[in-house]
Amino acid sequence: MPSFAVKAAVKLERAFRKLADTCQFTPDSGGVVANRSVVPHVTEPDTSQEYIPQPVTMAEFLLSDGPVHCDDLFQLGILDGQGDFQSTGKQCRLTQIYQVDNISVIYIYVEI
């Protein structure tokens, strides 16, 4: 019988896929370009400080879909009826790891 942790991880991954957008993911290592699930996070600037930094943009990827590294590229989009990727935005580069857990990894990214 699977443990509670395994059941919880499966349910969290299923919820992630329901909330995620589709992206075309290009590894910097020259690996195969693939369609992956991504959840973009947009933060608000902290206006309580005198110096207001730019909002940080972050993207969350499932670890079960494969490795994610700095300098990998992704582009948001949709899949059409034939399963082909249709781009809806700019290309983005992952710059710095922000958070990682057993299910997903969050990277800070910049649009290029």
C-alpha positions in Angstrom: 0.0 0.0 0.0 1.5 3.4 -1.0 2.4 5.7 1.9 0.6 9.0 2.6 3.6 11.0 1.2 3.4 9.1 -2.1 -0.4 9.7 -2.4 0.0 13.4 -1.6 2.8 13.8 -4.1 0.6 12.2 -6.9 -2.3 14.5 -6.0 -0.2 17.6 -5.9 1.3 16.7 -9.3 -2.1 16.2 -10.8 -3.3 19.6 -9.4 -0.1 21.2 -10.8 -0.9 19.9 -14.3 -4.5 21.2 -14.1 -3.3 24.7 -13.2 -0.3 24.8 -15.5 0.2 26.4 -18.9 2.0 24.8 -21.8 5.4 25.9 -22.8 8.0 24.9 -25.3 11.1 24.0 -23.2 14.6 24.2 -24.8 17.5 22.8 -22.6 20.7 24.9 -22.8 22.6 21.6 -23.0 21.3 21.1 -26.5 18.8 18.4 -25.5 15.5 17.7 -27.2 13.0 20.6 -27.3 9.8 19.4 -25.5 6.4 20.7 -24.5 6.2 20.9 -20.7 3.8 22.2 -18.0 4.8 25.5 -16.4 3.1 27.7 -13.8 4.4 31.3 -14.2 4.4 33.3 -10.9 4.3 37.1 -11.0 5.1 38.9 -7.8 4.2 42.5 -6.9 6.9 45.0 -6.0 7.3 45.8 -2.3 6.1 49.4 -2.0 6.9 49.6 1.7 10.5 50.4 0.9 11.9 53.7 -0.4 13.7 51.8 -3.2 11.2 49.7 -5.1 12.8 46.8 -7.0 11.2 45.5 -10.2 8.8 42.6 -9.7 10.5 39.2 -9.9 9.1 36.8 -12.5 9.3 33.1 -11.7 8.3 29.9 -13.4 7.6 26.6 -11.7 8.3 23.2 -13.4 7.6 19.6 -12.4 10.7 17.6 -11.6 9.0 14.5 -13.0 9.0 16.1 -16.5 12.8 16.2 -16.5 15.7 18.3 -15.3 15.7 22.1 -15.3 18.8 24.2 -15.3 19.9 27.8 -15.4 20.1 29.2 -19.0 17.4 26.8 -20.2 14.8 28.6 -22.4 11.0 28.3 -22.5 8.3 30.0 -24.4 4.6 30.1 -23.4 2.0 28.9 -25.8 -0.8 26.6 -26.5 -1.2 23.2 -28.3 -3.5 23.3 -31.3 -5.9 20.5 -32.4 -3.1 18.4 -33.9 -0.8 18.7 -30.9 1.5 21.3 -32.5 2.8 24.1 -30.3 1.6 27.7 -31.1 3.7 30.4 -29.4 1.8 33.2 -27.5 4.7 35.1 -26.0 8.3 36.0 -25.8 11.1 33.6 -25.1 12.3 33.4 -21.6 15.7 32.4 -20.0 15.9 30.8 -16.6 18.5 32.7 -14.5 18.5 31.6 -10.9 17.0 28.8 -8.8 14.5 30.2 -6.3 13.0 27.2 -4.5 13.0 23.4 -4.9 11.0 20.7 -3.2 10.2 17.0 -3.9 7.7 17.8 -6.7 8.7 21.0 -8.4 11.4 23.6 -8.9 10.9 27.4 -9.2 13.3 29.5 -11.2 13.6 33.2 -11.7 13.5 34.1 -15.4 13.9 37.1 -17.7 12.3 37.7 -21.1 14.7 37.9 -24.0 
